[in-house]
Amino acid sequence: MQWCGGASFKEVCDEAREIYEGTIIRAFRRLDELISQLIECAKIIGNQELRKKFEDSQKNLKRGIVFTASLYL
């Protein structure tokens, strides 16, 4: 995924020409929720290596305008 590799939001949107920006943001946020749930699952089963991988993935995902609390100041 380009976003997790450091691409800008514009680069991601340019690559996904036919998809609205809001749809992309919603997908990223839902992916973040899924990763949070997977982190909890890894904790429950006691797999620290898997938990760490999910946490690293979440750190790469949660950045930039996609996860800004509000665009209105």
C-alpha positions as CSV (number, residue, x, y, z in Angstrom):
1,M,0.0,0.0,0.0
2,Q,1.5,3.3,-1.1
3,W,0.1,5.2,1.9
4,C,1.9,3.1,4.4
5,G,5.0,3.4,2.4
6,G,5.1,7.2,2.8
7,A,3.2,8.4,-0.2
8,S,1.2,11.6,0.0
9,F,-2.6,11.7,0.1
10,K,-2.5,13.3,-3.3
11,E,-0.4,10.5,-4.7
12,V,-2.9,7.9,-3.4
13,C,-5.8,9.9,-4.8
14,D,-4.1,10.2,-8.2
15,E,-3.5,6.5,-8.3
16,A,-7.2,5.8,-7.4
17,R,-8.7,8.2,-9.9
18,E,-12.2,6.8,-9.9
19,I,-12.6,6.8,-6.1
20,Y,-13.7,9.8,-4.1
21,E,-11.3,11.2,-1.5
22,G,-13.9,10.7,1.3
23,T,-14.2,7.0,0.3
24,I,-10.5,6.6,0.6
25,I,-10.4,8.3,4.0
26,R,-13.3,6.1,5.2
27,A,-11.5,2.9,4.1
28,F,-8.3,4.0,5.9
29,R,-10.2,4.7,9.1
30,R,-12.1,1.3,8.9
31,L,-8.7,-0.4,8.3
32,D,-7.4,1.3,11.4
33,E,-10.4,0.0,13.4
34,L,-9.8,-3.5,12.1
35,I,-6.1,-3.4,13.0
36,S,-7.0,-2.2,16.5
37,Q,-9.2,-5.3,16.8
38,L,-6.5,-7.6,15.5
39,I,-4.1,-6.1,18.1
40,E,-6.5,-7.0,20.9
41,C,-6.9,-10.5,19.4
42,A,-3.1,-11.0,19.4
43,K,-3.0,-9.8,23.0
44,I,-5.7,-12.3,24.0
45,I,-3.9,-15.3,22.4
46,G,-0.6,-14.1,23.8
47,N,1.2,-13.7,20.5
48,Q,3.5,-10.7,21.1
49,E,5.3,-10.9,17.8
50,L,2.0,-10.7,15.9
51,R,0.8,-7.8,18.2
52,K,4.0,-5.9,17.4
53,K,3.5,-6.3,13.7
54,F,0.0,-5.0,13.9
55,E,1.1,-2.1,16.0
56,D,3.8,-1.2,13.5
57,S,1.3,-1.4,10.7
58,Q,-1.1,0.9,12.5
59,K,1.7,3.4,13.1
60,N,2.4,3.5,9.3
61,L,-1.3,3.9,8.6
62,K,-2.1,6.7,11.1
63,R,-0.6,9.8,9.7
64,G,-1.4,12.9,7.7
65,I,-4.7,14.5,6.7
66,V,-6.5,11.1,6.8
67,F,-6.4,11.0,10.6
68,T,-6.7,14.7,11.4
69,A,-9.3,15.2,14.0
70,S,-11.0,18.0,12.1
71,L,-10.3,20.2,9.1
72,Y,-12.2,23.0,10.8
73,L,-10.3,25.1,13.3
